């Protein structure tokens, strides 16, 4: 790679930091650990609605089982809406 040493170090540190995050909530253990400078109540939980997740869940519920295994629900940009916005 033709990156500077500084940029390479930043990229490595970013990768390490991401690996320390919980895959489910995105926080790191040290944020909660008071002995590591964290706080027991570092975050509060707040319900939020995601329209994309709502659409994916509805599509998942509509599957009847004939699709077979390994079916993933993905969001595809609605080109009619995208072109109307432009």
Backbone as a ProteinNet text record, in pm:
[ID]
protein_1_A
[PRIMARY]
XXXXXXXXXXXXXXXXXXXXXXXXXXXXXXXXXXXXXXXXXXXXXXXXXXXXXXXXXXXXXXXXXXXXXXXXXXXXXXXXXXXXXX
[TERTIARY]
84.3	0	88.5	41.5	117.2	66	16.2	-31.9	85.4	71.2	173.8	167.8	275.3	277.4	164.5	140.7	36.2	-101.6	-131.4	-260.6	-276.2	-168.7	-173.2	-201.2	-134.9	-158.3	-303.1	-357.7	-497.8	-592.3	-565.1	-649.7	-645	-526.1	-512.2	-586.5	-570.6	-638.1	-789.6	-838	-981.7	-1033.2	-958.6	-997.1	-1001.5	-900.7	-896.3	-1014.1	-1042.2	-1153	-1286.3	-1305.8	-1429.4	-1441.9	-1332.9	-1336.4	-1372.9	-1352.6	-1385.5	-1533.8	-1604.2	-1745.6	-1832.3	-1937.7	-2037.7	-2111.1	-2124.6	-2192.8	-2341.4	-2399.7	-2543	-2576	-2496	-2532.8	-2431	-2310.9	-2211.7	-2130.5	-2153.1	-2073.2	-1952.5	-1855.8	-1736.8	-1741.4	-1687.2	-1691.4	-1637.4	-1529.4	-1468.1	-1560.1	-1657	-1750.9	-1840.4	-1859.1	-1945.1	-1865.5	-1736.2	-1651.9	-1592.8	-1638.6	-1593.8	-1444.7	-1387.5	-1244.4	-1159.3	-1224.2	-1153	-1196	-1257.5	-1298.9	-1439.6	-1509.8	-1646.9	-1746.9	-1870.2	-1977.4	-2082.6	-2135.9	-2234.8	-2358.2	-2390.3	-2506.3	-2459.1	-2360.9	-2302.6	-2404.4	-2502.5	-2605.6	-2742.2	-2843.2	-2980.7	-3044	-3133.5	-3201.7	-3321.5	-3337.9	-3448.6	-3506.5	-3636	-3694.7	-3696	-3659.6	-3664.9	-3719.2	-3796.5	-3853.6	-3771.3	-3738.6	-3668.7	-3764.4	-3800.1	-3895.1	-3837.9	-3706.1	-3643.9	-3655.4	-3627.4	-3640.5	-3785.5	-3876.4	-4019.3	-4058.4	-4011.1	-4041.4	-3980.3	-3857.8	-3792.7	-3866.4	-3908.3	-3981.5	-4114.5	-4183.8	-4311.7	-4288.8	-4182.1	-4152.1	-4116.9	-4042.5	-4004.7	-4130	-4223.4	-4347.6	-4432.7	-4418.2	-4500.7	-4446.1	-4325.9	-4270.9	-4352.2	-4376.7	-4460	-4381	-4249	-4166.9	-4130.3	-4190.6	-4159.7	-4032.4	-3976.6	-3858.1	-3730.9	-3734.8	-3617.1	-3533.2	-3417.8	-3329.1	-3240.4	-3187.2	-3090	-3146.8	-3276.2	-3338.5	-3315.4	-3263	-3240.8	-3331.9	-3381.4	-3462.2	-3368.3	-3364.1	-3279.9	-3367.3	-3319.5	-3390.2	-3328.6	-3412.5	-3368.6	-3433.1	-3352.9	-3402.6	-3517.6	-3626	-3741.8	-3709.4	-3677.3	-3632.8	-3741.3	-3868.7	-3976.7	-3974.4	-3951.6	-3946.4	-3817.6	-3706.5	-3578.6	-3579.5	-3639.4	-3643.6	-3742.4	-3845.7	-3941.1	-3878	-3785.6	-3717.3	-3617	-3566	-3459.4	-3506.8
-118.1	0	124.1	225.8	349.7	451	403.9	492.3	538.5	655	701.7	614.6	616	538.6	583.4	713.8	767.6	716.7	721.1	672.2	522.5	447.6	303	274	348.1	329.9	361.2	466.7	502.5	393.2	338.3	232.4	107.4	73.4	-44.5	-20.7	98.8	129	127.5	180.8	179.7	35.7	-50.4	-191.4	-255.8	-231.1	-288.3	-238.3	-109.3	-51.6	-113.2	-132.9	-196	-338.6	-410.9	-549	-555.6	-446.7	-442.7	-414.2	-372.4	-338.7	-463.6	-458.2	-564.6	-559.5	-672.8	-677.4	-646.5	-662.1	-638.9	-494.2	-432.7	-297.1	-190	-228.6	-131.1	-64.9	-103.4	-45.1	-133.8	-75.2	-150.6	-176.4	-288.4	-328.7	-220.3	-153.5	-52.5	66.8	88.8	198.7	173.4	47.8	9.4	-21.2	-44.6	-89.5	30.2	52.3	167	160.6	40.7	29.2	68.4	83.8	124.1	263.4	340.5	476.2	487.5	375.9	376.3	404.7	385.4	408.4	299.7	253.9	146.7	183.3	311.1	358.2	451.6	405.9	486.8	519.7	437.7	457.6	429.1	482.5	446.5	387.6	293.3	229.4	313.8	331	411.2	341.4	314.7	251.1	347.3	296.9	375	286.7	347	272.9	300.4	195	205.9	155.8	241.4	203.1	90.8	93	-13.5	-148.5	-151.9	-276.9	-322.8	-227.8	-260.8	-328.2	-272.2	-330.1	-469.9	-487.5	-618.1	-721.9	-684.3	-777.5	-817.9	-722.5	-753.2	-848.9	-826.5	-915.6	-1055.2	-1063.7	-1192.7	-1267.9	-1197.1	-1260	-1309.5	-1247.6	-1286.6	-1410.2	-1453.5	-1573	-1694.5	-1784.4	-1900.7	-2029.9	-2022	-2140.5	-2211.4	-2172.7	-2239.2	-2184.6	-2077.6	-2013.9	-2096.1	-2186.8	-2265.9	-2198	-2255.2	-2205.2	-2092.3	-2017	-1914	-1789.5	-1768.4	-1650.3	-1531	-1423.5	-1300	-1191.7	-1109.3	-995.3	-874.9	-811.2	-693.5	-577.2	-457.1	-338.3	-293	-270.9	-225.1	-88.9	6	141.9	140.2	206.1	219.5	330.1	292.3	388.5	488.9	450.5	544.4	659.9	627	731	811.1	742.7	810.6	910.7	871.8	962.3	1077.5	1055	1160.8	1264.9	1219	1310.1	1398.5	1349.4	1422.2	1540.5
0	0	0	-63.9	-70.3	31.7	142.8	247.7	331.9	393	486.3	612.1	688	812.8	905.1	910.1	996	953.2	822.4	772.5	796.5	779.1	801.6	948.8	1039	1182.3	1218.6	1160.1	1186.5	1137.5	1020.8	965.5	1053.4	1099.5	1187.2	1317.5	1377.3	1503	1483.2	1371.4	1342.4	1335.3	1270.5	1260.4	1398.7	1480.3	1615.6	1697.3	1687.5	1763.9	1721.4	1592.1	1544	1596.2	1603.5	1652.7	1801.2	1873.5	2015.6	2038.8	1935.8	1950	1950.1	2029	2028.9	1895.3	1829.8	1701.3	1709.7	1826.8	1841.4	1877.5	1966.6	2012.3	1975.2	1934.3	1889.8	1999.8	2125.4	2233.7	2261.6	2332.6	2371.9	2522.2	2564.9	2705.3	2797.5	2757	2843.1	2868.7	2779.8	2801.8	2922.2	2956.7	3068.4	3195.5	3182.2	3292.8	3366.9	3489.8	3568.3	3599.5	3608.7	3636.5	3515.8	3399	3277.1	3231.4	3322.6	3289.6	3234.4	3227.5	3177.2	3286.7	3256.2	3353	3336.3	3448.2	3447.6	3364.7	3360.5	3284	3171.6	3095	2987.7	2879.2	2860.1	2757.6	2818.4	2755.8	2789.5	2664.2	2683.3	2569.6	2529.1	2399.2	2346.7	2224.3	2224.9	2107.5	1988.4	1873.6	1749.7	1639.1	1552.1	1440.8	1315.9	1246.3	1118.4	1011.1	918.3	813.3	727	703.4	625.5	694.3	824.5	899.9	903.7	914.3	914.3	782.5	671.8	540.2	526.5	575.1	566.2	650.4	771.6	857.4	794.1	733.2	667.2	550.8	474.9	362.4	414.1	522.8	581.1	624.1	686.2	732.1	615.2	498.6	384.4	312	345.4	281.7	325.1	231.9	264.3	277.8	267.4	285.4	157.1	46.1	-80.1	-144.9	-88.8	-146.1	-122.9	-28.3	4.9	111.9	136.1	240.7	189.8	282.8	249.6	184.6	197.7	138.4	230.3	174	248.1	192.9	280.8	239.9	230.8	115.1	94.6	49.4	72.1	25.8	-105.8	-204.9	-336.1	-360.5	-402.2	-426.1	-526.4	-492.1	-579.9	-680	-801.4	-902.7	-939	-928.8	-957.2	-857.6	-731.7	-628.4	-642.9	-670.2	-685	-800.3	-912.3	-1027.9	-1004.1	-924.7	-893.1	-800	-713.5	-622.5	-695.2	-807.5	-878.7	-954.8
[MASK]
++++++++++++++++++++++++++++++++++++++++++++++++++++++++++++++++++++++++++++++++++++++

